[in-house]
Each structure stands twice: as structure tokens, then as C-alpha cells.
Amino acid sequence: MNDNYLVSDLINSLRMDVVMERYYPLIDYKGVITIILNKAGVVRKNEISENVIKEISMVLGKDISSTFSRFIHIYDFNKSKLKDIKDYVGTKEYDSLAGLLRLPGVRLLRAELYYNSGVTLNVLAEKSTEDIRNMVNDYIKRENRKEIPPQPKEVNCHREVAKMILHASE
């Protein structure tokens, strides 16, 4: 599973309707950060070197460079989540659930809710936030489930990360 995201995708996710509040300071500087990354020839996350981080620090300060250093890893996949779907190994659901578990904050219950609602990484990347929420709400009502549908910001984040995951595998 490839976490070597396109830097352009990471930068595009720097929006208040997507990222956690602790990364909001980066939003004002994403243009400058993009210029520094482009100047260094950085295309993918794994190409961000210590020298690039030092350049960001010299231009924008240590606080912003430290925040950016943390930010570039917030969507990295924790492979230990796959143990939650060991009962699905060898089934058609496994790949979809494994993909959905790569989304930030998604545990097995949310992955199953998305999957049972017809939401996959591809659907997240293609449909609107409202469409995704409607799909999940319709499933919850139809099946008389007790789960809570995801909030708009959660779906926005999942949509952006789904795009990153799909682009990283290209």
C-alpha cells in the first residue's frame, strides 16, 4: 500500500473543510510552501528531504516547518488496522475494506458502514460529500441501523484522502 502521495494532493487537502484545526496555520502558507517544493523538484511526499524542510523553516519559521513535517505524515497508513479484517481474508470485501481502513479515523465499523452503503475509495473520489452522506443515510434508514452517518468534514477529508490513495497507486 503506497503512501507516497503526490505533493499537489497533500497541498490541495490544506483546507478548513478537510484538515484538523492544528494544521490550519499551513493554509495561509500553502502557496509559499508549493513554491519551495516546486523549486526543489518535489513531486511526491517521499521526496521531501531535510533540506526542503530547512528551506521552509528559513522562509516561514520553525513553527510552520514543524507543523508541515507532521502534516505530510497524517495520512500515512497504519498497517496494524488490517488485523481488524482478518476474518475477511479471501473474500471480495477484503480489498474494499482494506482500502477504506486507510482513511484517517476509519475503524472497522465505519469501513463496514461505508462498504455496506456502496461507498468505496472510487466512489469517495468521484461523488460529492452530499451524495456520500445520502448513500450512508439511506443505508442506515433502510437497514434500521443505529450507526451515525459521517459529518460533512469527515466525508470531505475521506474524499480527499481517497483521491490521494488512488493517485499514489497510479
HUKA-V962414 format. One record per residue. N is the residue number from 1. RES is the residue in one small letter. NEAR is the number of other ideal C-beta (glycine too) atoms within 10 Angstrom. Layout:
BEGIN
n=N res=RES near=NEAR
n=N res=RES near=NEAR
END
This chain:
BEGIN
n=1 res=m near=13
n=2 res=n near=15
n=3 res=d near=16
n=4 res=n near=14
n=5 res=y near=21
n=6 res=l near=16
n=7 res=v near=22
n=8 res=s near=16
n=9 res=d near=19
n=10 res=l near=23
n=11 res=i near=16
n=12 res=n near=15
n=13 res=s near=22
n=14 res=l near=21
n=15 res=r near=16
n=16 res=m near=11
n=17 res=d near=11
n=18 res=v near=19
n=19 res=v near=20
n=20 res=m near=12
n=21 res=e near=7
n=22 res=r near=11
n=23 res=y near=18
n=24 res=y near=13
n=25 res=p near=15
n=26 res=l near=18
n=27 res=i near=13
n=28 res=d near=11
n=29 res=y near=19
n=30 res=k near=16
n=31 res=g near=10
n=32 res=v near=13
n=33 res=i near=23
n=34 res=t near=16
n=35 res=i near=11
n=36 res=i near=21
n=37 res=l near=21
n=38 res=n near=12
n=39 res=k near=10
n=40 res=a near=16
n=41 res=g near=8
n=42 res=v near=17
n=43 res=v near=13
n=44 res=r near=17
n=45 res=k near=20
n=46 res=n near=13
n=47 res=e near=13
n=48 res=i near=19
n=49 res=s near=11
n=50 res=e near=8
n=51 res=n near=9
n=52 res=v near=21
n=53 res=i near=16
n=54 res=k near=11
n=55 res=e near=17
n=56 res=i near=24
n=57 res=s near=16
n=58 res=m near=11
n=59 res=v near=14
n=60 res=l near=19
n=61 res=g near=12
n=62 res=k near=10
n=63 res=d near=10
n=64 res=i near=19
n=65 res=s near=20
n=66 res=s near=13
n=67 res=t near=18
n=68 res=f near=25
n=69 res=s near=15
n=70 res=r near=11
n=71 res=f near=21
n=72 res=i near=16
n=73 res=h near=9
n=74 res=i near=15
n=75 res=y near=21
n=76 res=d near=14
n=77 res=f near=18
n=78 res=n near=9
n=79 res=k near=11
n=80 res=s near=7
n=81 res=k near=18
n=82 res=l near=17
n=83 res=k near=8
n=84 res=d near=16
n=85 res=i near=20
n=86 res=k near=8
n=87 res=d near=10
n=88 res=y near=19
n=89 res=v near=10
n=90 res=g near=7
n=91 res=t near=11
n=92 res=k near=7
n=93 res=e near=17
n=94 res=y near=15
n=95 res=d near=13
n=96 res=s near=21
n=97 res=l near=21
n=98 res=a near=20
n=99 res=g near=23
n=100 res=l near=27
n=101 res=l near=20
n=102 res=r near=25
n=103 res=l near=25
n=104 res=p near=16
n=105 res=g near=11
n=106 res=v near=22
n=107 res=r near=12
n=108 res=l near=16
n=109 res=l near=10
n=110 res=r near=19
n=111 res=a near=24
n=112 res=e near=19
n=113 res=l near=21
n=114 res=y near=27
n=115 res=y near=17
n=116 res=n near=17
n=117 res=s near=23
n=118 res=g near=13
n=119 res=v near=25
n=120 res=t near=17
n=121 res=l near=24
n=122 res=n near=12
n=123 res=v near=17
n=124 res=l near=24
n=125 res=a near=17
n=126 res=e near=14
n=127 res=k near=17
n=128 res=s near=11
n=129 res=t near=19
n=130 res=e near=10
n=131 res=d near=14
n=132 res=i near=26
n=133 res=r near=19
n=134 res=n near=14
n=135 res=m near=18
n=136 res=v near=23
n=137 res=n near=13
n=138 res=d near=13
n=139 res=y near=19
n=140 res=i near=17
n=141 res=k near=10
n=142 res=r near=10
n=143 res=e near=12
n=144 res=n near=6
n=145 res=r near=14
n=146 res=k near=6
n=147 res=e near=15
n=148 res=i near=10
n=149 res=p near=20
n=150 res=p near=23
n=151 res=q near=11
n=152 res=p near=13
n=153 res=k near=15
n=154 res=e near=19
n=155 res=v near=24
n=156 res=n near=20
n=157 res=c near=25
n=158 res=h near=26
n=159 res=r near=22
n=160 res=e near=24
n=161 res=v near=26
n=162 res=a near=23
n=163 res=k near=19
n=164 res=m near=25
n=165 res=i near=23
n=166 res=l near=16
n=167 res=h near=15
n=168 res=a near=18
n=169 res=s near=11
n=170 res=e near=6
END
